[in-house]
Amino acid sequence: MIKAALTVVFIAALCSPAAGQAWPAPEGVGAVSLTYQVIENTGHTLTDGSLIPDGKSRNMSVFVEGDYAVTDRLSITAGLPYVMAKYLGPNPPPPPVPYLPNERCGCWNHGVQDFSLLARYSLVNTALGLMPSVSLGVPSHGYDFRGEAALGSHLREIRMAMDAGVRLDQVSPNLSVQGRYSYAIVEKAADVSHNRSNASVEAAYLFARKLSVRGFAAWQHTHGGLQFGSLPPADLVFPGEVNTPERLFQHDRLLKDNNWRLGAGAAYSLPSVDLFVSYISYVKGTDSHAGHVVSFGVSVPFEISHP
């Protein structure tokens, strides 16, 4: 039972830090995971969805996360990433834009990013799983949020989510399908609201209690935010709603980023450690990035015995 529960945790962790799952681990069971992630941003999509293959960047991060089941229903997760970011061009950033000095020299920007804390509670734990959660994201220090090589958005946010899953025992006892919806209330900047909705659906299969594989699709919609516009003859011409010095200064973290992403992942259980890997492709989006994400890492399970 412990191995099966941990496998669910590891599969859920493939997509992104602080990801959820529909079934809980047993009381006293936890895991410490270390994830290495590479994000290749290969361009920008404008408000009409057209691609501009410039402003490319590369982000690498090492994410440390700990998860622990306080009871059979309540689990707590905490994590902190160390991020490295580099501007790749190919063109230099234009002088009017407030880019960071390391982007002009093509240097790496690096540092810790945002603390994350997540609490999940299981409402239903049968072949059907239902688990609401709430999580917090808090900047770890006063890093700069501007430019393509920024460490992050430097905004506080609270996320409320619901995970639902079903094990398809009538089809196969090793097959499950999960879905997730979350709503993030994000700190305003420049008096611009940009809360967001995220949803995902995935199918996972467990082979011989050792190898788990999964495929998933993810969607994001920003409620509010700024549209950067598009090239003529579009209705909203570049730079769109980024039309004041303050909005230009803040635009990197305020764009109306709507996108679709597809991915796949796998996890393999060894006697004392679990290995996982995933790949995510940016399928389409508006006021967003183009690119892909590769993640891999290790997770070490532990159990605290109870009388």
N, C-alpha and C positions, 0 to 999 in steps of 0.2 A: 504494500500500500504506500509506503514511504517513497519507494523508487518511482512508482507511478505518479505520485503527487509532485515529486521534484521534477520529473520529466515535463509535466505541464508548466511548471515555473520556468524551466529553461527554454521551452518552446516559446513562451510568451515574451521572454527577454530578448529573443532574436530581433524583434522589430525595432524597439527603441527603449531607452532607459525609462523606468517606471511604468512599463507596460503592464496591463492587467491580465487576469485570467478568470474563468468562470468557476473553477473548483479550487478549494483551499487545500493547503497542506495540513497534515495532522498536527495537533498541539505539540510544541517542543521541537518541531523540525524547522530548520533554516538552511540558508546557503549564503556564501560569500562569492560574488562573481567579479571577474575582471574582463572587461570588454575593450577591444581595440577596434576603432572605426575610422574609415577613410571615406570622405565625401568629396566627390569630384563635381564641382559646379562648372558646367560646360557652356554656360551662357545665361541669358535672361529672356523670359517671355513677357511681351508687352500686354497691354490691356485687351487687345484683340486676339491674343494667343500666338502672335507671330514671334519667331525666334531671332534674337540678336546674339550671334556667337562671339560676344566680347564681354569683358568684365569677368573673365574666368577666375576661379579660385580653387584652392584645395584646403580642406579641413581634415585634420587628424585629431583623434581624441582617445584618451584612456579613461574609462569609466569604472569606478569602484562602487559596488552596490552590495548592501547586506539586506537579507530578507529573513523574517522570523515569524512563525506562527505562535502567537501568544496563547490562543485557544484553538479549538477545532474550527472556529468560525472567524476569528479576528487575526489578521496578519499586518505587520508593519514592515515597511521598506524604506531605506534611506540610501542616498547616493550622492556622489560628487564627481564631475568630470574635470579632467585636465585637457585643455584644448590648445591645438596649434593651428594657425591659419596663415595662408600665404596667397597674395594676389598674383595671378599669372598673366593678366592682360588678355590679348596680345598688345593692345594699345595702352599707353600710360593713362592714368586717370586724368581727366580734364582739370585744369587749374581752378575753375570756379567751385568745384565740388570739394567739400571739406574732408578729403581723404587723409588717412593716417600716414605719417612719414615712412613707415615700413613698407607701405604699398608702392611708393615711388622707387624704392631701392630693391623691391622684390624680396624683402627679408621676411622671416617668420615672426609672427606675433604669437605669444604663448602665455598661458596662465590658467589658473583654476576658473571655472565658470560659475554655475548656480547650484546651490544646495537643493536637493529634492527630498521630500518626505511624503510618503504615501500610506494610507490606512485603508484596508479592504475588509469587508464583512460579508460572510456568506449567508444568504437568505435561504437558498435551496441547495442541497448537496446530494443529489441522486444521479440518475442518468441525465437529468436536467440540472444544470448549474446556473445559479443567479447570484451575482456578487456586485453590489454597489461599492464605490470607493470615492475618497476625496484626497487630493494631493496639493501640496504647496511647492512653489518654486521661488527661491529667494536668491538674488545675486550675492555672491560670496564676498565681493569687494567692489570698489569703484572703477571697474575696467571701462575702456572706451567702446562704445557701441557703433561707431561710424565706420563706413567703408565695407569692402568685400572681405577684408582680413580681420574683422572684429571677432572677439571671443563669443559674443552673444548679444542679446537685445538689452540686457541690464534693466529688466522690468519684473516686478513682482506679479505673480499670478496664482490663482486658485482654480483647480480643475475638479469638476464633479463628473463621475462616469458610472456607467452600468455595463457590466460584462454578462453575457448570457451564452450558454453553450449546451449542446446536447451530444451525448455519446450514442452513436448509431449502432446499438447492439444487434438490432435485427439484420443489419447489413454486414457489420463486422464489429467485434468487441474492441478492436484497436483503432476504429475510425471515429473522429469527433469533428464537430463544426462549431465555431464560436463567432460571436459578433460583439461589437463594442461601440458605444457612443459616449462621447465626452464633450462637455462644454467648459471652456476656459474663460474666466473673468480676468482680464489683463489690465494692469495699471495703465492709465491714460498717459499720453505724452503729447505736448503741443495741443492739448484739449481735443485730441482725436480718439474716439472710441474704436477699438479693434479687437473685441472679443472674438472667439472662434469656436466653431464646431468641428469635431473630428469623428469619423466613423470608419470602421474596418470590419471585414469578414474574412474568415480563414477556415481552411480544412486541414486537419492533421492526421497522420497515420503512424502508428507505432509498430515497428518490425521487431519481432523476437525480444521484446522488452529491452532492447539496447539502442536501436536506431529510430529516431523520430524524424519525419519529413513533413513539411507544411508548405502551403501556398496561400497567399493572402492578397487582398486589395484594400487600399486605404484612400480616404477622401478627406479633404479639408475645405472649409468655407469660412472666410473671415467676415464677421458682421461689422461693417464699417471699414475703416482703413482708407488709404489713399490710392487712387489709380494713377499710374505713371503715364497713361496715354499711349498712343501708337503713332506710327509714321503716317504722314499725309497719304491719301485723303481721308483718314479716319475721322469720325465724329469728334472724338476726344483726342486732340493732337498732343504729342510729347511736348512738355513734361506734365501734361494733364493737371491733376490736382496738387502736384508738388510745385506750387506757384508762389510761394513766399520764402524768404530766407530761413525762417524758423522751420517750415516744413521740409526744405531742402536739407537742413541740418539733421532733422529727425527721420528722414524718409526711409532709411535702411531698416528700421524696426516698425514702421507704420504702414507698409504697403498692404493692399488688399490681396493677400496671397491665397488664391484658390487653386487647388491642384488635385490630381489623381496620381496614385502610385501603385505599382504592382511589385510583388516580391516573392521569394522562396527562401526556405531555410532548412537546416538539418541540425540535429543534436545527437551525440553518441555518448552513451553511459559506460564508463570504466568503473572498476571496483571502488575507487575513492575520489573520482573526479569526473566531471562531465564536460564535453567539448561541444561548441556550437558555432555555426557559421550562417550568414544570411546575405542575400543580395537584394537591393531595392532599386527599381528603375523609375525615374520621373517620367510618367507617360505623357501628361499634358498639364497645362496650367496657365493662369493669367496673373500678371504682376508677380511672377514667381521665378524660380531658377529651373534650368534644365540640368540634367546630370544623373548620377547614380551613387549608391552607397554600398560599401562592402563592410561587413562586421564579422568579427570572430573573437572567440574568447574561451575562458574556462570558468567553471563554477564548482565550488567545493561544498558539498552538503555537510551538515552536522545535525546532531540530535542532542537535546538536553533532556535527560531522563527525569521523570516525575514519579513520586511515590505511588 
